[in-house]
C-alpha cells in the first residue's frame, strides 16, 4: 500500500479508563487502515468500543479515558497538493495534545464527525447558520458574509429544504432528519479527507434513514472523502461500506471486505451476529413463528474480562483448556481477511472452523 492511497493507519491503539472499580480497556490493541475514498464499517454490540475508538482518533476521548499506547498515523493532504500525502504531511494524532493547536487545526477541517443524536450535539441557543459559519471561520480566512454564503451552499448540498431560510432557524424548529442534515453540512463545511459517522441514523425513522444514507453516499462520491461508519445495524453495513471491522470488548475479532464478512465469516461472534438478522422470504424449518437465533449469554463485565478469548463464555465452538486459557492469535486466513480465533491455528484446526 502506497502513501498516496493510505489516509489513516491505526497501530496497537489502547484507550483505557482508570476508574475506582478498576480499569476499563475500552480500546485494547486495535490495528486497521483506511484508504482515501474508502468506506470502513465498525460493527459490534453496544459497549464494544466503537465510539471510543472514533473519539480517540479525533482526540476527544471522554474523561478520564486516555490513550496509553499506540499510534494514529494520519496522512494529511494539505491545500494545493493533489498527489496525496508524503512524509512531510504525516502526523501521529496519538502524540498530540488533545487541547493543542495542531489537533485543533485538524479536527473539523481534515477529520470531521457526525454524532448519533444531533439534538445533543447542536447548540439549542444558536441558529444552524451560526454554528456552521463558526466551523467555517475557524478553519478558513473568510468574512462573515462569505461564511454565511458557504453555509447556505452546504445546506443546499445536503438537500435541506429552503436553505436560505433554514440557515436562520434553531435546532428545535427542525425535524430529526433536517437536524441530521444540518450536522452533516457542518461536518462537511471544510471538505474533510475523513468523515467519522457514529450511528448517524439510529434515532431516525426508516424512510429518513434511507434518505440520509443515500445522501452520504452521494456526497462521498462528489467530495472524494473516506468514511468510517459506526453502527450495530448489519443491514446498513451491507449497504454502505467496502471493508468491515468487527469489534468485541475493545478488540478487533475479524476484518475483511464486506462480501467476505457476509458470505464467508470466520469468527464465531461474526457468525452469531449474522444469524441474528431477520431475513425476508426465508422460512424456518421450524415454521414461520420460529424465533431468531440469539447470541447466548451477555457481554461480560468490562472490569473483569474473562481470561483467554473474551468471547469464549458465549461461543458455541469453545475449546475448553485452550480458549479459556490463552489469548487467541490474530491470523490472516486469506489475503485481506484476518480473524482472532484459535480455531484457525493449524495445530488446533477443528471441524467447527471449516
Secondary structure, 3 states (H helix, E strand, C coil): CCCCCEEEEEEEEEEEEEECCEEEEEEEEEEEEEECCCEEEEECCCCCCHHHHHHHHHCCCCCCCEEEEEEEEEECCCCCCCCCCCHHHEEEHHHCCCCCHHHHHHECCCEEEECCCHHHHCCCCCEHHHHHHHHHHHHCCCCHHHHHHHHHHHHHHCCCCCHHHHCCCEHHHCCHHHHHHHHHHHHCCCCCCEEEEECCCCCCCHHHHHHHHHHHHHHHHHHCCEEEEEECCHHHHHHHCCEEEEEECCEEEEEEEHHHHHHCCCCHHHHHHHHCCCCCCCCCCCCCCCCCCCCCCCCCCCCCCCCCCCCHHHCCCCCCCCCCCCCCCEEEEECCEEEECHHHCHHHCCCCCC
